[in-house]
Amino acid sequence: MLLDLDVQDRRVVIFGEPAAAASTARRFARARARVRLVCAEPADPAPPDDSIAGVCRLAQPEVQDTAGLLKLLAPAWLVVTAGPPDELSDRVRVLCHRLKIVHTHHTVGPTDKRGRVVLVGGGPGASRLLTIEACEALLDADVVFYDRLAPTDDLDRLAPGAELVDVGKLPYHHPTSQHRIEELIIERARRGQVVVRLKGGDPFVFGRGGEEVRACRAAGVEVRVVPGVTSAVSVPAAAGIPVTHRGISRTFTVVSGHLPLSGAELESLARLGGTVVILMGMAGLTQTVTGLVAAGLSAATPAAVVERGFSDSQRTTTGRLADLPELVGRVGVTSPAVVVIGDVAAFAAEQVGSGPLASQYSLLADPGR
């Protein structure tokens, strides 16, 4: 059950099977609830996990012990059942109804008893573009390892019970290496935690998601992928640019500009036509543009650069392909930005000064210069 409740300083009583109930308790504790964890077994003889420090563990009364159950339930603001025996769950639900206490049930499946990894595509950076499945994965997380381009502004609200770990990598600067990230997510999953690896865009579009999936499988860790809205399509759309359009472009090619394109690659792009979308392409923009023109693509081809798509500071620069490096230098375009090359890029200019989109876009260069 998906709940969006502010539980800070509220008493939450959790009944359940020890592993599932402890996982639920971690999430509520990190959301600053006052948690009472009720299990058939009292506190473990082993030292408690630091991630649920401060949670009060209580012995579970017998199902027939109404007085004992009421003593636990009466002061509660929210009651959660997480996999206790059906008879106890039913009894708790009935008592909560009589006491008018909010009750929810967390269904325990076979994966709740062991750790797992979920690779989540966060889209182009705006949390409103997260999928429902992505939001549910974040809500269920014990720990979130996130990138700098992922939606992070309200991550504490989206994952209220999770530890948030920044492993973001800047261009050409990786304080946390890819190998170390893989080690971290596997290590946490082996502790029995639900691990979300939150990435910008889609995990499988230049997101190295395939590497992380292979690492988890090689380590015997369960892993699944939640697709995200790729910036290759969504950011141009935010600037009014369709990557395909009937009668103008029936193909689009997504290219990583992180490393220089080879001569053969540039020639293929120039011959193919359609739309070229370049991600991570600002550092090598001059070399890419020069190479495409040399390979035969018209210097007058419309081009656009969309910065910080879907943010309050989104900005679009348009112009002729050959002039694009000089234009972005003059304007001061910075990453993150998506480059669009092809006739559809001219659509960006149509958005400026007309219609409801006018306030979102800024034409900073005259394509005719």
N, C-alpha and C positions, 0 to 999 in steps of 0.2 A: 504494500500500500504506500502510495506517495503522499507524504505530508509536508506542508510548508508551514512550520510552526516556529515561533521564537521560544526556545526552551531555556534561555539563560535564566539562571537562578530559580528555575521551576523544579519541583520534585518529580522525577521520572522513576517509576518502579518497573523493573524488567524481570519477567519470569522466563525460564527456559532451559533448554539443553545447554550444558556449560560452554561449549565452543561457540555456538551461535549467539548465545546470550552475551558472552564476553565481547564478541565482535560488535554487537549492537551497543553494548555499554560504552565501548571506546568512542563510538561516534557521538553519542549523547554527551559524554564527558567532555569531549573536545568542543562541543557546542555550549559548554559551561552550564549544563544542567546539573542538578543535585541528584545523582544517580544512586538508586538502591538496586543491587543485583541479587536476585533471589534464585538460588539453585538448590537442587536436591542435595548436592554436596556442599558443605560449608567451604570457607576459604581454603584454597590449595595450601598444602604444607610448604610448597616452594614459594620463594619470594614473588610477589605480584609483578606482572609486567608493568614497566614504567608508563606504557601508553594508557593504562587505566588506573594510574595512581589517583588516589582520592575517592575512588568508587567504594561505597560501603557494601560489603558482601553479607548477605543474610541467609540463614537456613530456611528452606522451604517448608511451610506447614503441610500437614496432611490435607487432602482434598476435603475431608469431612470437618476439618477444624475451621469452622466459620469465623469464630472469634479471632483466631490467629491470622486468617486472611484479611479480615476487616481491619485489623491493627496495622497491616501493611498498606492496604488500599486507601483507607480513609484520608490520610494526609496527601495522597498523590494528586498531581495535576494531570499526568498522563501515565497510562499503564500500557506496557508492551509485552505481548507474549511472543516468544521466539523459540518455538519448537518444544514446549513442554508436552507431557502426555495430553491427549485430547480431552480426557475427563477434567483435568486441571484447567486447561484453556477454556472449556465451556463454563466451568464454575467461576473463573475470574471474569469472564465476559458478562455473565449474569449479574454478578455483584457490582461490576462497574456500571452497568445499566441502571441498577437500583440506586447507586450512589451518585449517578449523573457525572461520572468521570470519563474523560475521553479515553477510548481504548483502541488499540490497533494491533494487528497480528502480522508478524513477520514470518512468511513461509520459509521453512528450512528445506533446501534441496541438498543433494549429495555434495555440491561444491561448497556449501557453507562451512564445512568442517575442515577445509584446507585452503591454503592461499591460492591466489590466481592473479593474473595480469590482464588488464583491459587496455588496449591501445585505442585512444579516443581522438578522433579528428575534431579540432575545435573551431574549424572554419576560419574566416579571414580576420578574426579578432573581436567581433561583436558577439557578446554572449547571447543575444536574441537569435543568432543564427545557429546555435547549437541544436542538434536534433533532440527529440524526446529521449531516445535511448542514451545519448551522451549525458543528458542531465540526470537520468536515473543511475548511470554508472558513477558519476561524481557523488551523488547523494549516498551511494553505498560504499564509497571508498574509505579505507583506513589511512592511505597515504596517496598523495598526488605528486608525481614528478612532472613539472610543467616547463614548456619552452617559452621564450620571450615573446613569440608571436601568437601564443595561445590567448584566449580570453581570460585575463587575469584580474580585471578591475573589481569584479565581485566574486572572485573565486571562493572567498571565505563563506559567502552565502550559498553558492552552488554546491560546495562540499563542506558543510558545517561541521562534520565530525572527523575531518581528515587532517593529517599533518601535511603541510604544503611545503614542497621542496623545489626550489628554483634550480634547474639544470640547463637554463637557456644558454645558447651559444651565439656569440656575436660573429659577424663575418670575419673569417680568418683568425678568430680568437675563441678557443674552446676550453674554458676553465674546467669544465667537466667533460672528459673525453667520452666518445660514443661507447667505447669498451667499458668504461667505468659506469656509465648509465645502465648498461645491460647488467653489469654485476649488481648494481643497487636494486633494480626491480626484481631480479631473481632472488637476491638475499631476503628482501622483505616478503616476497611470496612464500618462501620456504619457512618463514616465521608464522605462516598462517594468515597473513594479512591480504586484504583486497587492495591491489595496487592498480592505480590508474596512471597511465603514461599519456599525458595530455599534450597534443601537438597542434600547431597552427595548421590550417588547411585540412588536407586529408593525409592520413599516415602513410599512404602508399604513393603519394605524388611528391617526390623529392623529400620525403619525410623520414627516410631510413627505417620505416616501419617494418619492411621485410627483414632487415637485419635483426631487429628486436624480436620478431616472431620466431625466427630461426634459432636465436640464442635461447629463448624460453623453451622451445621444443627440445633442443639438445640437452637442456638441463632438467627435462621432465616436468616443467611447470606449465600448468594449463594457461592458455592465452587465447583471447579472442579480439577481434578488431571491430570498432564502431566507426564506420566511414564518416567523413566530414565534408563540408562544402569547400571545394578547392578554390583557392584565390585566383587560379588561372582563369576561371570562368566568372566567379562572383565579383571580383574587384573591377574588371572591365564593365560588368553589368552595373555596378554602382555608379559608374561614370557615363552610363547610357550607351555603352558599346556592346553590341551583340557579337560574339565571336564568330557566329555564322549568320547569314542573312540571304534569303532567297534572291537569286539573281546577282548577288555580289560575292558571296563566299560560301562555298559548300564544304570546306575543310578548315580545320584549325590544328596547328601543331604547337605543343607546349615544350619549351626548351629550357634547360637549366643554363643560366649564364655564369654559374660559379667558376667554371673553367673555360678557357678560350675554345671556340668551335673550330673544328678542322676545316680545311679548304673544301673537302668533299661534302661535309655537312652544310656549309654555307651555300655551295652550289646546289645541293638538293633542295634546300629551303627556297632559294631564288627560283628554281624551276617549278616547284610544286605549286606556288601561288597560294591563294587562300589567306588565312590569318596566321601570323606568327605571334605567340605569346611567350614572353621571356620572363622567367622568375629568377630572382637573385642576379639580375643582370646589370646593375648600375655601375659596378667597378669596371666591367669590361665593355661598357656600352660603345665607346668610340671604336674599339677594335671590331665589335660585332657589326656596327653600321657600315664601317669602311669595307669590311669583308663582304657584306651582302650586296652593296653597290658594285663592288668589283666583280662579284659573281653574276651580275646581270640584273639585279632587282632595280627598278627605276628609282632614281634619286628623289623623284617627286611623289613617291608612295606616301600616303597619309600615315602618320605615326602618332602615338600618344603614350604618355607616362602618367600612371595614376598612383599617387602617393597615399599611404595610410588609409586604404579603402575602408569605408563604413565607420570611420572615426569622425569626430567633430572637426578635425583639421584636414580632412580629405581635400586633395588638390589635384587638378588635372592640367597637364601641359601638352599642347598639341602642336604639330608642325609637319614639315616635309621630312622624310626619312634622313636625307643627307644633312639637314640642319639640326637634327635632334640633339646630338652631343653638345653643340654650342648653346642651344636653347636651355637645356637642363642645367648647364653650367651657369648661364646668366641668371636663371631663376633661383638656383640653389636647391635643386631637387635632391632629396636624401632617401635612403632606404628606411622602411620597406616600401618598395614600389614595384609595380607591374608594368612592363613595356608591351604595347600592342602595336604591331606593324601590319598594315594591310588597309584596303579600302574602307573596311568597317570602322577604322579609327576616326574617320571623318564624322561619324555619328556623335562623337563627344562634343564637337563644336555646336551641333544643333541644340544641345541641352542648355547652352549658356544664354541667359537673358530671356528665356521663354518657358512658360509652364511652371508646374510646382517644383521642378527639380532645379530651378535656376539658382537658388541659394546654396546648393550643394557643390556646384562646379565653378571653376574659374578658368577661363581661356586666357592663358598667359603669353601666348605667342601667336602671331598671325601666320597661318599655314602658307600664305602666299609669299612670304618673304624669302 
